[in-house]
Amino acid sequence: MATAIPTTATARRVRSTERSVGAKRSTPFSYATLIIVSAVLCVPLVFVVSIALSSDQTVNANTFTIIPREFHWENFTRVFSTDLPMQRFLLNSVIISAGAVAGQVLSSGLVGYAFARLRAPGKNALFIIVIATMMIPAQITMIPQFILFKELGWVNTYLPLIVPNFFSNAFNVFLVRQFVSRLPSEIDEAAMVDGLGFFGIYRRIMLPMLSPVLIAIGIFTLTATWGDFMGPLIYLNDESKMPLALGVQYITSTSQALQAPPWNLVMVGSILLTLPMILVYYLGQRYLYEMDISGGSAGVK
Amino acid sequence: MSRLRRREALWFYLFASPWIIGFVVFLLGPMIASIGISLTDWDSFTAPKWVGLDNYVQALTEDPVFWKALWNTFYYAAVSVPLGLVIGLWLANLLNKGIRLRKLFRTLIYLPTLVPLVATAMIFKMVLAPSGPLNDLLGVFGIPGPSWLLDSIWVKPALVLLSVWGAGAATVLLLAAMKGIPRELYEAAEVDGAGPVRQFWSITIPQLTPIIFFNLVMGLIGAFQVFSQVYILTKGGPDNASQTMVPLLFDEAFSFYHLGYASAISWLLFAVILVFTLVAFRSARRWVFYETEVK
């Protein structure tokens, strides 16, 4: 490793360490603080793993320990075979999140590109509205939207959780617009001279260049829908339609009186809920940084 | 307008149509409907009855739970947002020193923020149990821990504790911003004989004010809309000691079918958020430092 040719990544790392050394020196005190803070923050996670690996007897006796003492790995397969519909929950989460991500990525790119590049009367006024809508709390529209979806007969289907995403949202439009604005407009002009229409320019020229920002939007949307609790709580009543985020809570709140919820299986569910987020963050972080929202946040002054 | 310009405008409206349709159908329409509903007494099964401003008057003058929820929401926002920022700043500053294993520490601090809120709430239900690990830990130091979620005095601090667990999100943003501070500023300060503490207060903090401000505004808006934690952990109890605005509005709408009253509460919530955002923006002129403003 030490003899490897310096790549840009290592060069960057070297530069950033140089920069952070300087006036400030690390002390044993900083290390001690960081170790304690990290430990405190991670204890709940260790506790989750410990509960997930506990036997049913431990659950009933409520004798959990933070550090795992028993290792019932079969809990991880049990959640898929017992009468708990964990498999169904997981599949529902995947369907809803995939639909939402597809909707946001497809629509935000188009709309953001239009606001960044195409000239039209009334565009600036519309853009002011885009920005203004970011301030409106979702609770204002929650009740009328529920009535709308009820009238459409969409309650207890995935549709209310997926369809609105196909109409993009202000924040994503803003992100794409900022991103496109920084691309040189000569690219579009050259494409136009070559005879491409507006849709052709978007499809063939812009879309490939937009991939970092669209991937970032996909990650944001996935994180938001995967963990969403309130939306499914409002629209879904059937256990068989619930995503994992709602289903896991549903199991604890509906377990019979005098009987403890199956905490070990619930925590396996929580782990299943968390792992994809860790994976997405791990795989997606380079896109999040590549997207360079710092230029975008300049508009948030 | 030339033919080309007209064609371009047409394409703009075509491309922007998803947002325009979404705006009308999912935002503007519902907003107007929400104002209308808030002026009625409606259970969604029978015909709505016009009551004028009664719902607003009832919330503001007759409903003790509304005021309690409003106060609890203020309490939560006022404690959790600044606390999260201070801790985030402190951790970012620690990580910004030439520290070994920085990437590992950064990941460990960020990890809790990746756990979806529902799972977080489940975890804290166990952690904060009367005989849970937090009270075990306090017991080691001889402190008898309260039964957090069942005690009307301790339930709000418990929710704050849960929010602080996610301080890593702010840490990462602040750390990124710290990296962007020109090194020359620190070198110049060092030449002038400023120590690390002085440098932190006179360079790091002023340079970070835009991002601190951004976090403050976003944090306040988020805190006013706190829902899942409260709903899962306490359902607003005990005795409404942890009831906040959104769970209250949710219960009124979807448990009691008081759609008119719930709509009125949603507008009152909007008003509160608006006032706080405006105050934050006003105060920002005094303390937020923008490079471009230096003449």
Interface residues (C-beta under 8 A of the other chain):
Chain A: S16 T17 R19 S20 V21 G22 A23 K24 R25 S26 S30 Y31 T33 L34 V37 S38 L41 C42 V43 P44 L45 F47 V48 I51 N62 F64 I66 S107 L110 V111 Y113 A114 F115 L118 R119 A120 P121 K123 L126 I129 V130 T133 M135 I136 P137 A138 Q139 I140 T141 M142 I143 P144 Q145 F146 I147 L148 K150 P164 F166 F167 S168 N169 A170 V173 F198 F199 Y202 W226 G227 F229 M230 L233 I234 A245 L246 V248 Q249 T252 W263 V266 M267 S270 I271 L273 T274 M277 I278 Y281 S294 S297 V300 K301
Chain B: R5 R7 E8 A9 W11 F12 Y13 F15 A16 P18 W19 I20 I21 G22 F23 V25 F26 L27 G29 P30 M31 A33 S34 I37 S44 L91 L94 L95 N96 K97 G98 I99 R100 F105 L108 I109 L111 P112 L114 V115 P116 L117 V118 A119 A121 M122 I123 F124 K125 M126 V127 S131 P133 W165 G168 A176 K179 G180 R183 Y186 E187 A189 E190 P196 Q199 P210 I211 F214 I221 F224 Q225 F227 S228 Y231 I232 V246 L249 F250 A253 F254 L259 A262 S263 S266 W267 L269 F270 I273 L274 T277 Y290
